[in-house]
């Protein structure tokens, strides 16, 4: 099982180059950061965790630029968006950015994505229908994969439609970076089981983690896919100890993504000590 590290990517956080170097030196497999291009000041969408929206959400940097900086100072560390809001950017420009980052990093990129929770942010960036966002996401991923993979890519769907185009350079990974779907509800889990290259749930929202994993793998198999080829990346908002990491490993989780706990997002000074702490756990995990 691999251990990744996630951070909010604000100006108060460690420089991503410093953080990436420390992670690679201590045996972490990957670095992850999410995306919010903006937060509307007039907002009716409730924050999923309840209460007020944490301040770091209002200061998040661009994930692709940040991960490119991390790639430039490392050689093995994988790079992940956790999560990218793929529907909130122009399709071709975004696919080119992702392909370029994957090439320049030597094929180390993973795209964690989701449909998002902030309707106001969504409608500021796209004319696609919010209530159909799972269908739009499926087509966005399929169209992006065509651009990354095909010699003369084209796509004709309900929400996205374009005739054959030239699109180059391609990503270093032949099929494009794996697209890992971060979804928790029944509809989202169903979509992940149908078309995603992996599933990225959050442990504290799963209830019984073992039952959630079992149910997901059953859905993957029910779609005629091999569950072992649709790995699970488990994002934790807690601070797991060694026994918890081993339990997740034994449940078949391929990757745990840790970070400072939710109540410490405004305390960036806690990040580097946590990196050191988990570096020691990684050695014990084997």
N, C-alpha and C positions, 0 to 999 in steps of 0.2 A: 504494500500500500504506500502511496506517495502522500507527502504533506506539502500543501501550498499555503501561501500567505496572502491575505487580502488587506488592502488599506483604502481609506477614503480619498486619497489623492488630492489633498488641499494644500494651500501654501504653508500651512502650519505643520504638515507632516514632514518626515525626513525626505530629502531629495531622493527621487526614485533611483538614481544611479548609486547612491550610497546604500539604499535599502536593498537593491538587487544584488549588489556585490556581497553584502552581508548574508543574504539568503543563500546564494550559491556557495559561499564559503562554508556555511553551516549545514549543508546537505538538503536544503529545501528543494523540492522539485519544480516549483512554479510560483509566479507572482501574479496576482489578480487585482483588478480595479474596475469599478463600475462606471456608469455614465448617467449624467443629467446635464444636458446642454444649458438648462435654465430651470428655475422654479417660479411659476407664476405667483405673483404677490396676492392676487385674488384667487383663492383656491377653495373648492368645496370637496375635493377628493380627500377622504380621511387617510391619514398615515397608517399603513397596515399594522404596525406594531402598537398603535394606540398612542394617545397623548399628542404633544406638540412635535412638529417635525424637527429633528436634530439639526443644529446649525451647520454642521459640515456638509449637508446636502446642498447648501446654497453656494459652496465654494469649490466644487469638484472640478478638477482639471480634465482636459481631453484624454481619454484612455489610450488612444492610438499613439499620440505624441509621447505620452508618458511611457508606454511600453517600448517604443522605439528607443528612447533614452536608456531604458533598462537593458534592452538587447545589445546596445553598443558597448556596454561594459561587462558583458557576460558571454559565456560560450555554451553553457549547458542548460541554464535556467529557462524553463518554458514560460510562456507569457499568455495570460488569459484575461478576457473581458468578463467581469462578473458583477453585473451583467451589462451587455451593450443593448441599447434600444434601437435595433436595426430598422424598425419602421419609421423612426423619427429623423432619418437622413435620406438624401436623394440616393436612389439605388446604385447608379453607375459610379458615382463619385465614391460612395462608401465601399463598394466592391473593389475599386481600384486602390483605395487606402489599405484595405485588408490584404489584398494581394501583394502590395508593395511591402508592407510590414512583414508578411510571411517570408517573402524573398530575402529581404535584408537581414532577417533574423535567422536565416538558414532553416526555415520550416519549423519554427518553435511555437507558432501561434495556435491558440485555441479560442474559439468564439463562444463564450457563454452568453446567452440571450434570453429575453423574456418579453412579454407583451406590455409590461409596465403597470403601474397602479394610478398614475396621475393623469386623469382625463384631460385636464386643462393644458398640461404640457404636451400631450399627444395632439390635441386639436390645434395648438399653436404651430405645429411642425408639419402636419400632413392633412390632406383632405380625405384620407381614407376613413371609413366609418368605425368609430370606437367600438360599437357593439358587434362588429364583425372582425375584431382584431386578431383572433386566433386564425381565422382563414387568411387574413392579410399576412400574418406572420409566416404561415406555411408557404404561401406563394413567394414572399420575400426571400426566404431561405432557398426555395427551389430555383428561383431566378438567379440568385447569387451563385449557387452551385453551377448552374449552366454557364455563367460568365467565367467562372474560375476554371471550368473543365473543358468546355467544348471549343472546337476550332472556329466554328461560326455560330456562336450562341444566339438563341432566340427563345422567347417565352411567350406563351399565350394563355393567360388565365382570366379569372373573373375580375381581378383587381389590378394585375400587372400585365402589360401586353407590349411586346416589341418584336420587330422583325430582325433577321440576322444582322449581327454587328461584328466589327473587329474589336476585340478586347484583349489587350496585352499590355504589359507582361503578365503571365500567369503566376499564381502562387508557387512556392517551392514544393508544397505538398500537392501531389498530382490531382487529387480530388478536391483540393482546397482545404483550409483548416477545418477540423471537426467542429460541428455546431452542436453545442450542449444546451439543452433547453431547461431553463429554470422556471418550473411551474409546480404549483402545489395542489390546486383544486382538481376535481374530477376531470373537467374538460382539458385543463392543461396537461395533466398526467396522461390522458388519452392521446393527445397530440404528441407528446414526447415519445410514447411507446410506438406511435405510428411512423414517425419520420425523422426523429432527432438522432444524432450520433452519440448522444449520451444524455443523462438526466442529472439535474443539479438542484436537488431540494435543499431546504433549510431544516436542520435537525429539530429545532425548538418548535417548528410549526407542523411537524409530522405526527406528533402524538407518539404512537408506538413505532419506533424506527424500523424494527425488524419486520413488523407487519406491513409497513409502507413499502419496504424493499421487496418483500415477497409479492405483494400485489402488483407492483410495477413490472417485475420480471414475468409474471403471469400474463400481463397485458402485452408485453413485447412478444412473448411466445405466441399469443393468440393472434398477432398480426403476421405470423409466419417468419419472424425474425429470431435470431439466436440471441438470447439474453446476455451471453458472455461477450457479445460484440457491441453491446449498448451499455457501456460502463456507467457507474454511478459516481458522481463527484458530490460529496456531501459538504455543504457549507454549514459551519457551526458559528452561532452567535454567542456561545458560551466559551469557557476556557477548559477544554477537555484534559483530563489527566491521562497517564499512560494506560491505565486499565480501560478507560473509555475508548481510547484510540485502538487498543487491541480488540475490543468488542466490535467496533465498527469494521475493522479489518476482517474479523471472522465472519461478519455478516455479508462479506463480498464487496464492500465499498472499495473502489479503486483509488480514490483520492479524498483526503480531508482538507478543506480549505479553512484555515484558522485566521484569526485576527484579534485585535483587542476587542473585548466585550462591548456590547452596545452602550453600556453606561460609561465607557471610557473613550468614546469617539472624540470627545473634546479634550482629551489628554494625550496629545501626540508623544509626549515624553515617555509614555509607557510602551511605545512600539519596539524600540531597540532592545530593552530588557526582555521583552517577550520573545523576540527573535532568538536571543541567547538561550532563554529557557527551553524553547522548543527545539533548538539545535541539539541540546542534550537529550531530549526525549527521542528525537529521530535516531540517534545512535543506539538507544536502548530498544527502540521498536524493531530494528534490524531490517 
